[in-house]
Amino acid sequence: MTMVGLLSMKVVSRAVRGAGLLSALALTACSGLPLSPAPTGDIRTASDQSEAERRARVRLELASAYFAQGQLETALDELKQALAIFPNLADGLNLRGLIYAGLMQTQLAEESFQRALALAPNDGNILHNLGWFHCQRGQYVPAQQAFSRALAQPLYRDASKTLLAQGVCQAMGGQIDQGIATLTAAYERDPGNPALGANLAELLARRGQFDRAAFYIRRVNQQPAWVTAQSLWLGARIERRLGQTDAAASLVQQLRTRFPNAPESLAAERGAFDEGGFR
């Protein structure tokens, strides 16, 4: 099963794969100012940064941009220069973990995340990335622990992102009902996030709750900027289960017109409407 990116990538995020769901999980490469304690015990701000750290962060921004473009080796080269200037850059070690995970160097990736957390134990972005790293490796208990720690941070601003990852990870671990509950809570916080709507629709459809699933996927497919081959195909399959044959045919036609070479279009040609775990 594959997870397909539903949203376009941002400068510091990449779409990732896993679980048969439709989400795009933002893996944060550079979280801005760190939240680790300053020498006074206060939260660090820009004025606490040394000249070396500021120079390292310039390199880190460049490495993050290369990472977002999928140029992992170039990103790693820039990052090495950043860490040579300032080895204890938690954001840099976080990005190092993402890069090595992308290069399938799992030992180096985990080492990087753990070093980053040692420097910034309350950084929600690092905890989020560590959680998803564990989830991709099938380590669901430590994954959920990391997500829960991220969500518990009072200054963490990306709770919806982490709830999305947590819900997807629960589904990957076979906890479909828990995943539905998590994604429902996330959707209530962020109803304008199409990744949440699409994933929630997917899980509800797996549980045979097609009326509820249709509500969420219709909201996604009604927004042209949110539509993907995956969302159209999911919508068509759900409408077909509801007996809405005209609506299903319309979505399939859009799929074939807009994404003729997508795997979902080929699945539509085969008539594979019941694949993917629908009851």
DOMIGU-406242 format. One record per residue (C-alpha): residue number from 1; x, y, z. Coordinates in steps of 0.001 Angstrom, whole numbers, m for minus. Layout:
nr | x | y | z
NUM | X | Y | Z
...
REM end
This chain:
nr | x | y | z
1 | 0 | 0 | 0
2 | 1282 | 3466 | m742
3 | 696 | 6882 | 673
4 | 442 | 9500 | m2027
5 | 1160 | 13211 | m1554
6 | m2091 | 15154 | m1669
7 | m689 | 18642 | m1174
8 | 2087 | 20420 | m2998
9 | 5421 | 20424 | m1218
10 | 6506 | 23490 | 736
11 | 10036 | 24730 | 1188
12 | 10710 | 22691 | 4285
13 | 8530 | 19628 | 3698
14 | 8343 | 16553 | 1518
15 | 5523 | 14152 | 742
16 | 6166 | 10682 | 2129
17 | 4947 | 7173 | 1482
18 | 3360 | 4472 | 3670
19 | m137 | 3095 | 4596
20 | m2435 | 3180 | 1593
21 | m3768 | 6568 | 2655
22 | m3823 | 9823 | 756
23 | m2087 | 12233 | 3073
24 | 855 | 14520 | 2649
25 | 2758 | 14694 | 5903
26 | 4927 | 17744 | 6320
27 | 8281 | 16622 | 7641
28 | 9748 | 19788 | 9056
29 | 13328 | 20272 | 8029
30 | 13928 | 23590 | 9715
31 | 11698 | 24738 | 12528
32 | 13018 | 28267 | 12868
33 | 14250 | 29378 | 16260
34 | 14981 | 26479 | 18598
35 | 13040 | 26037 | 21810
36 | 15893 | 24605 | 23833
37 | 16850 | 26542 | 26969
38 | 19163 | 29511 | 26755
39 | 22086 | 29709 | 29185
40 | 19799 | 31653 | 31555
41 | 17172 | 28882 | 31487
42 | 14851 | 30994 | 29348
43 | 13577 | 30096 | 25872
44 | 16139 | 30904 | 23212
45 | 15501 | 33732 | 20767
46 | 17516 | 35282 | 17932
47 | 19569 | 37436 | 20306
48 | 20929 | 34300 | 21982
49 | 22503 | 33051 | 18764
50 | 26241 | 33299 | 18312
51 | 27803 | 34481 | 15074
52 | 28762 | 30876 | 14285
53 | 25180 | 29721 | 14765
54 | 23861 | 32482 | 12527
55 | 26294 | 31506 | 9768
56 | 25371 | 27856 | 10190
57 | 21681 | 28714 | 9847
58 | 22309 | 30356 | 6478
59 | 23723 | 27032 | 5282
60 | 20854 | 25203 | 6927
61 | 18264 | 27229 | 4992
62 | 20031 | 26348 | 1759
63 | 20188 | 22680 | 2712
64 | 16471 | 22761 | 3528
65 | 15699 | 24191 | 90
66 | 17659 | 21420 | m1631
67 | 15901 | 18853 | 571
68 | 12495 | 20192 | m458
69 | 13489 | 19765 | m4109
70 | 14496 | 16152 | m3524
71 | 18215 | 16839 | m4007
72 | 19228 | 14839 | m964
73 | 22948 | 14496 | m1571
74 | 23327 | 18196 | m2322
75 | 21296 | 18986 | 788
76 | 23531 | 16717 | 2834
77 | 26647 | 18431 | 1526
78 | 25329 | 21873 | 2503
79 | 24244 | 20514 | 5866
80 | 27674 | 19073 | 6586
81 | 29097 | 22569 | 6130
82 | 26477 | 24001 | 8494
83 | 27272 | 21427 | 11178
84 | 31005 | 21970 | 10711
85 | 30414 | 25621 | 11648
86 | 28062 | 24850 | 14553
87 | 27891 | 21135 | 15498
88 | 25175 | 21554 | 18140
89 | 22528 | 22879 | 15759
90 | 19418 | 20899 | 16688
91 | 17532 | 21909 | 13546
92 | 20484 | 20803 | 11465
93 | 20587 | 17392 | 13099
94 | 16826 | 17125 | 12578
95 | 17312 | 17749 | 8858
96 | 20207 | 15301 | 8853
97 | 17817 | 12658 | 10149
98 | 15314 | 13398 | 7370
99 | 17990 | 13275 | 4704
100 | 19445 | 9984 | 5912
101 | 15949 | 8532 | 6204
102 | 15376 | 9526 | 2572
103 | 18655 | 7854 | 1633
104 | 17547 | 4694 | 3502
105 | 20363 | 5061 | 6021
106 | 18172 | 4222 | 8999
107 | 20896 | 3933 | 11637
108 | 22337 | 7328 | 10759
109 | 18845 | 8802 | 10611
110 | 17871 | 7594 | 14074
111 | 21197 | 8695 | 15513
112 | 20623 | 12161 | 14053
113 | 17110 | 12486 | 15487
114 | 18269 | 11343 | 18920
115 | 21164 | 13806 | 18917
116 | 18763 | 16570 | 17905
117 | 16414 | 15667 | 20758
118 | 19276 | 15623 | 23240
119 | 19898 | 19257 | 22327
120 | 16227 | 20278 | 22087
121 | 14124 | 17746 | 24018
122 | 10951 | 19830 | 23790
123 | 11068 | 20562 | 20050
124 | 7761 | 19376 | 18617
125 | 9040 | 19278 | 15034
126 | 11872 | 16916 | 15908
127 | 9491 | 14718 | 17891
128 | 7048 | 14711 | 14959
129 | 9751 | 13615 | 12525
130 | 11058 | 10959 | 14902
131 | 7523 | 9634 | 15321
132 | 6992 | 9333 | 11588
133 | 10431 | 7749 | 11177
134 | 9469 | 5072 | 13721
135 | 6086 | 4610 | 12053
136 | 7607 | 3966 | 8645
137 | 9716 | 1247 | 10214
138 | 6686 | m402 | 11818
139 | 7709 | 710 | 15315
140 | 4260 | 1889 | 16282
141 | 4641 | 2156 | 20060
142 | 7650 | 4521 | 20014
143 | 6016 | 6365 | 17134
144 | 2909 | 7112 | 19186
145 | 5052 | 8090 | 22150
146 | 6911 | 10625 | 20030
147 | 3690 | 12058 | 18568
148 | 2178 | 12363 | 22042
149 | 5267 | 14171 | 23314
150 | 5107 | 16597 | 20384
151 | 1434 | 17323 | 21030
152 | 2130 | 17909 | 24720
153 | 4515 | 20812 | 24029
154 | 2702 | 24065 | 24910
155 | 4578 | 26117 | 22287
156 | 4183 | 23613 | 19453
157 | 2294 | 25208 | 16554
158 | 1757 | 22251 | 14218
159 | m628 | 20068 | 16190
160 | m2832 | 19397 | 13142
161 | 160 | 18102 | 11220
162 | 1103 | 15741 | 14038
163 | m2473 | 14579 | 14597
164 | m2599 | 13743 | 10886
165 | 603 | 11724 | 11180
166 | m609 | 10066 | 14356
167 | m3933 | 9056 | 12802
168 | m2258 | 7693 | 9685
169 | 245 | 5804 | 11815
170 | m2526 | 4281 | 13898
171 | m4152 | 3045 | 10716
172 | m846 | 1647 | 9492
173 | m634 | m307 | 12732
174 | m4122 | m1731 | 12233
175 | m5852 | 613 | 14683
176 | m8419 | 1924 | 12222
177 | m10945 | 3101 | 14804
178 | m8287 | 4991 | 16754
179 | m7095 | 6529 | 13507
180 | m10615 | 7705 | 12716
181 | m10946 | 9267 | 16174
182 | m7594 | 11044 | 15854
183 | m8267 | 12359 | 12367
184 | m11763 | 13477 | 13369
185 | m10282 | 15506 | 16212
186 | m7684 | 16939 | 13841
187 | m10319 | 17836 | 11261
188 | m12325 | 19727 | 13866
189 | m9243 | 21847 | 14497
190 | m8318 | 22292 | 10836
191 | m11282 | 21662 | 8488
192 | m9504 | 23413 | 5637
193 | m6788 | 20754 | 5434
194 | m7563 | 18473 | 2461
195 | m5087 | 15837 | 3620
196 | m7103 | 15386 | 6787
197 | m10384 | 15198 | 4876
198 | m9086 | 12670 | 2366
199 | m7491 | 10416 | 4952
200 | m10555 | 10503 | 7164
201 | m12725 | 9592 | 4172
202 | m10385 | 6702 | 3371
203 | m10568 | 5256 | 6875
204 | m14326 | 5694 | 7142
205 | m14726 | 3902 | 3812
206 | m12610 | 1033 | 5121
207 | m15091 | 738 | 7961
208 | m18007 | 779 | 5533
209 | m19208 | 4205 | 6699
210 | m19708 | 5501 | 3180
211 | m22148 | 8301 | 4000
212 | m19661 | 9912 | 6383
213 | m16772 | 9221 | 4014
214 | m18625 | 10945 | 1177
215 | m19071 | 14103 | 3244
216 | m15308 | 14531 | 3673
217 | m14117 | 13522 | 209
218 | m16761 | 15660 | m1513
219 | m15431 | 18705 | 338
220 | m11965 | 17920 | m980
221 | m13034 | 17338 | m4582
222 | m15180 | 20478 | m4634
223 | m12031 | 22604 | m4365
224 | m10083 | 22547 | m7657
225 | m6801 | 23339 | m5944
226 | m7185 | 20279 | m3695
227 | m8104 | 17735 | m6346
228 | m5673 | 14920 | m7126
229 | m5943 | 11629 | m8957
230 | m6121 | 9913 | m5580
231 | m8938 | 12092 | m4239
232 | m11002 | 11680 | m7422
233 | m10568 | 7918 | m7414
234 | m11446 | 7650 | m3740
235 | m14507 | 9828 | m4321
236 | m15625 | 7708 | m7279
237 | m15325 | 4504 | m5303
238 | m17276 | 5916 | m2387
239 | m20040 | 7294 | m4631
240 | m20305 | 3933 | m6339
241 | m20777 | 2197 | m2994
242 | m23570 | 4664 | m2218
243 | m25287 | 3863 | m5499
244 | m24567 | 7327 | m6884
245 | m23571 | 6038 | m10305
246 | m23785 | 9384 | m12098
247 | m21566 | 11072 | m9513
248 | m19098 | 8196 | m9674
249 | m18990 | 8346 | m13479
250 | m18409 | 12101 | m13373
251 | m15449 | 11691 | m11028
252 | m13973 | 8916 | m13172
253 | m14311 | 11130 | m16243
254 | m12485 | 13943 | m14447
255 | m9824 | 11459 | m13404
256 | m9254 | 10228 | m16953
257 | m9235 | 13761 | m18367
258 | m6974 | 15406 | m15817
259 | m4707 | 12488 | m14889
260 | m4758 | 10056 | m17829
261 | m1470 | 8363 | m16925
262 | m2036 | 8074 | m13181
263 | m2257 | 4598 | m11618
264 | m5754 | 5512 | m10455
265 | m6853 | 6046 | m14056
266 | m5517 | 2610 | m14928
267 | m7399 | 1169 | m11953
268 | m10575 | 2828 | m13228
269 | m10009 | 1248 | m16648
270 | m9781 | m2148 | m14948
271 | m12956 | m1449 | m12989
272 | m11054 | m2051 | m9735
273 | m13537 | m164 | m7583
274 | m13415 | m2616 | m4683
275 | m9679 | m2729 | m4170
276 | m7999 | m1087 | m1186
277 | m9693 | m2586 | 1838
278 | m13264 | m1310 | 1415
279 | m15781 | m3533 | 3178
REM end
